[in-house]
Amino acid sequence: MKQRHTALILSALLAGSAYAGSHSGAPAAMGDAKKDSAMAAPADMADGEIRKVDADNKKITIKHGEIKNLDMPGMTMVFQVKNPALLNKAKAGDKVRFKAEKDGTAFVVTDIQPVK
């Protein structure tokens, strides 16, 4: 398990280095740096479609594609939510991008964004 965790960290670092190397060029102005970091953040997010919202139990069911940071293939599963307020902006059928993390034995959604 420790080796897998180390491998995931190294993969993330290498991916970040590859991204930085492919985007080298003229120095960026301060405003451009903010745009680059905002564009990089969604890379941590996965695509999905909400199947069910269970506000009473603070859970959401999402049919999702690969979740790279969890090394998880696409499937439909139930997630807990870190902040129950995230469920206020979600309903069954919505296409979303979301971020999930492992918290102990649970998988927890920490951010949900509607797909535009």
N, C-alpha and C positions, 0 to 999 in steps of 0.2 A: 504494500500500500504506500509506503514511504517512497519507494522508487517511482511509482506511478505519479505521485504528487510532484516529485522533483522533475520528472519528465514533462508534466503539464506546465510547470513554471518555466522550464527551459524552452519549451515550444512557444509559450507566450512571449518570452523575451526575444527569441529568434524572429517571430512574426513581427514584432514591433520594430526590430532592426531592419528587416526587409522593407517594411512600410516606410521607415525614415529614409533608407537608402534610395528607394524608388521615387521619393519626393524631394530629393535634394536638387537645388538649383539656385536661383538668385535668392539672397536673404529675404525673408518675409518681414513685412511690417507688422507691428503689434496687432493690428486689427486682423491681419491674415492668420496669425497664429491662433487666435480665438476660433476662426472658422475651421482651421485644420483640426483642432481638438474636438470641436463639435461634430465634425464629420467622422472622426475616428471613433467616438463613443458608441454609435449605433452598431459597430462591428461586434460588440459584445452581446448584442441582442439577437434573439431568434424570431423567426416568423411563425405565426400561429393563427388559429381561428378559435374563438371562445365557443365552447359547447354548452357550458353551464356555469352560472354564478350562484354560489351558496353563501350569501352574506351572513346568515345566522352562525355558520361554522367557520367563517373566514377562509373559504376555499374557493378555488376556481378550476374548472376543467378546461384544458386547452389541447386541441389537436395541433401539434407543432412539428416543425422541421427539426433538423439537427440543432442541438444546443452544444456548441463547440466548447464552451468553458466547462461544461459538465461531462464532455465526451459521451454524449447521449444521442442516439439516433432518433429520427422522427417517430412519433407515436402520439396516442391520446392518453393523457394522464391528469390526475388531480394534483394541484399544487396548493400549499398554504400560501397566504399572503403576508408580507411583512407589515404592511400598513393597510388595515381594512378600508381606508378611504379610497384605495385603488379600485375597489369593487364598485364604487359609485359611478365610475365612468366606463363600466364594462357591461355588455349584455351579450347573450347568446347570438351567434352569427357574426359578431364583429371580427374583422380582420385586424390583427394587431402585431406589433413587435414588442417583445418583452425580454426582461432580464431575469434569470433565475439563478439561485445559489443553493448549495447544499448547507444545511444548518443541522448538524448532528445527523440524524437519520432521515430528516425531512427535506424535501425540495421546496424552496420558498421563492415566490415571485417578489422581486424587489422594485420593479418598474414595469409599467404597461403604457404603450403609446399606440394610438390608432394609426392605421395605415392610411395614407392620403392618396 
